[in-house]
Amino acid sequence: MYETTYGDRVLRGAEARLIAHAAWRFTDDLRNHVPSDGRADMNRGDSVIFEALSPEQKIVMIDRVTLYLLDETVDAPPCTALLDATIAALYRQVYDSVNIEIDLDHTSSTSGPEGTLEREQVIEAYLVNADVEDPDFEAPDPECQDLSIWQGIIDSLRDRVLQDEDWLLESPLMDIDPDESHAVRQIAGIDRDYFTDIAPDADVEQAALAWSNMLKRLTGERVETWRFGGHIPGPLEQDLPPPLDVLRFDDENESFHEEQVSTADWEQLEPVLLSDVIEEMQCGNSEWSSFVNKRTGKVIGLPADIFSYLEDEAAGDSTGYFGNGTDEMLQEAREIEESNDYEPLPSSYDIHEWEIMREFCESLPNEEDREQLENAIHGKGAFRKFKEAVRELSMEFEWFQFRDWKFELIAIRWLEENSIQWVRERVAPDEPPF
């Protein structure tokens, strides 16, 4: 399993077949560069982390990530830049295959399904979790030759697996001051061990074994390591590696969205916009109550005294509502009280912003700055003194970046604990779905 954007999961059905084909083609190409004497002699435009590996190391890493992505019996490893970069390279392979296929469109008379197999495979994986019932949905055309469209679709498939693009930051972070690099990682929420994973030393024999293990995983049949090539001794008459005719991945339980929603006793019609949840949480206080409509994805905030009034009204003790709420707010509050569709957002007590300030202090690499802020958050007027100290140190930008990141983590954790689907942004109706 792998820790993906949608939680720990394995790829299934069309998504699994897509990544399996990419792994097959990529390693088949890498075999032609073995033995390499440890040199990284292929440049396909992958990340710096992955490009720095030798062909043998790349094959071993591809075997490793296909194990995590396709075998549900294997626990998800901690995410590292090296693992993420390897997965990103497989999706780059998908793009390269589509690019080659489109080039062949211009030089071949082949048309129809035989000439669009790569694009058909991408579409099949894309449709797994696309909202095909949306009246504005339009399936991609397999004969489309616009690479920018295919790049967008493939990126969306990659983003279903990889939570972000932090693996691209290693090279820039190495070029700046260590203290500044540490601060950037803290603000971006990058785990301290994310960039510490080291690629295994790999010779030809180890690469051949990894290749054989991977093909067993993809096809169900183990391939003799001598078929790998790379001067590994074998029979005098060697056959080429077997073609990738049959993959082991059927279409059962293909949609991870369906698997998540099926655990709840309600049907969610629209995902919640993450920024709406974060904004409401950041504005919340003891005089304000906020909720998410689990069906519609709408975020609602109402004066807390409205609910006190409704309690008094239900007990027959009310003399009328004299707060700042409107009649419309009263109606919304009654609906919230009478419905099971609403989930209250974490309160200011649940969020505990003082703890966020303390963690920000601990994240600072400069000891003097750290001590000044830590002194500010203790004693009377901690919030006011902290803000003044942040302003004095010209750290407003760093503080608000850190605060936004922590609120995002709290919001995502709360949404997932309550089985509420969410998105970072919504595509406007007049934009293509991909």
Buried (B, 14 or more C-beta within 10 A) or exposed (E): BBBBBBEEBBBBBBBBBBBBBBBBBBBEBBBEBBBBEEEBEBEEEBBBBBBBBBBBBBBBBBBBBBBBBBEEEEEBBEBBBBBBBBBBBBBBBBBBBBBEBBEEBEEEEEEEEEBBEBBBBBBBBBBBBBEEEEEEEEEBEBEBBEBEBBBBBBBBBBBBBBBBBBBBBBEEBEEEEEEEBBBBBBBBBBEEEBBEBEBEEBBBEBBBBBBBBBBEBBBEEEBBBBBBBBEBEBEEEEEEBEEBEEBBBEEEEBBBBEBBBEEEEEEBEBBBBBBBBBBBBBEBEEEBBBBBBBBEBBBBBBBBBBBEBBEBBEEEEEEEBEBEBEEEBBEBBEEBEEEEBBBEBBBEEEBEBEEBBBEBBEBBBEEEBBEBBBEBBEEEEBEEBBBEBBEEBEBEEBBEBBBBBBBBEBBBEBBBEEBBBBEEEEEEEEEEBB
